[in-house]
Amino acid sequence: MAQSMSIHIGLNNVDPDKYNGWDGKLIACENDARDMEQLAKQAGFKDRTTLLTAEATVSNVNTELRRAAKVLMPGDILLLTYSGHGGQVPDINGPEDEPDRLDETMCFFDREYIDDELYKELEAFAEGVRILAFLDCCHSGSGLRVRQLLTPEAMEEQFQTTDPNQIETTSRLMPLDKQDELYRRDQGFYDAIQRELDARDSRELGASAVLISACQDNQLAADGLRNGLFTSTLLQVWNGGKFPGGYKAFHREILKRMPATQSPNLFVTGRPSNRFLRQRPFTI
């Protein structure tokens, strides 16, 4: 039987000392991580790690990813889930890597983690390893536009507020002014990380990776009282393991149940296997 490992990351806040006083308070991200860990347990994943809030540092996440890369062999599977704030920093690797000239980030407890950093860690996995990732966060540089498009009714339903100025406090988007402020403060650091890493398109991932994220790059992901809207919908569709289809059908069914203002995205990279995509989700 294939080996299986899962890593579940959920942050209800970040370290304000690292984010210029911003604590990034959210409600449901730790619950998301716990519930996805429970799903993994029920699906048969034996080696499971959950990193909550202060434990979810760049060092701890990289340690777990590198441990998995050393253990997993062709045919094995890694499940990675993240719930928290998302942001963006300018991409200095060039438009061939990110057409919008922005690199997406996940807001870990101690700093933003650039998507190129994650991709670099995934390069270490053996060819034939299956990687499945679910990201319940925003990666949006268009938060202002989203606020302008939403009706008061849609705002109330998705973000529990009718005040456009409050959406960033109930979505999983790092506030745009804070993104800019922190990038200006740490530009040298983030630019150096990107220079050290090659542009993503020039590297080849041997593993098969399927990513389902909470929304499109120009949308916002809603937090919630129990779970994030994306994670809640995912769990409903999964229905305790009763969902019968493959990953594309799983994504389509989640998408059908989400509001038009939050459309989950399916992305496949590396050396995608049609057999992997046809498998029932979370198959070991």
Buried (B, 14 or more C-beta within 10 A) or exposed (E): EBBBBBBBBBBBBBBEEBBEEBEBEBBBBBBBBBBBBBBBEEBEBEBBBBBBBBBBBBEBBBEBBEBBBEBBEBEBBBBBBBBBBBBBBBBBBEEEBBEEBBBBBBBBBBBBBBBBBBBBBBBBBBEBBBBBBBBBBBBBBBBEEBBEEBEEEBBEBBBBBBEBEBBBBBBBBBBBEBBBBBBEEBEEEBBEBBEEBBBBEEEEBBBBBBBBBBBBBBBBBBBBEEBBBBBBBBBBBBEEEEBEBBBEBBBBBBBEEBBEBBBBBBEBBBBBBEEBBEBBBBBB
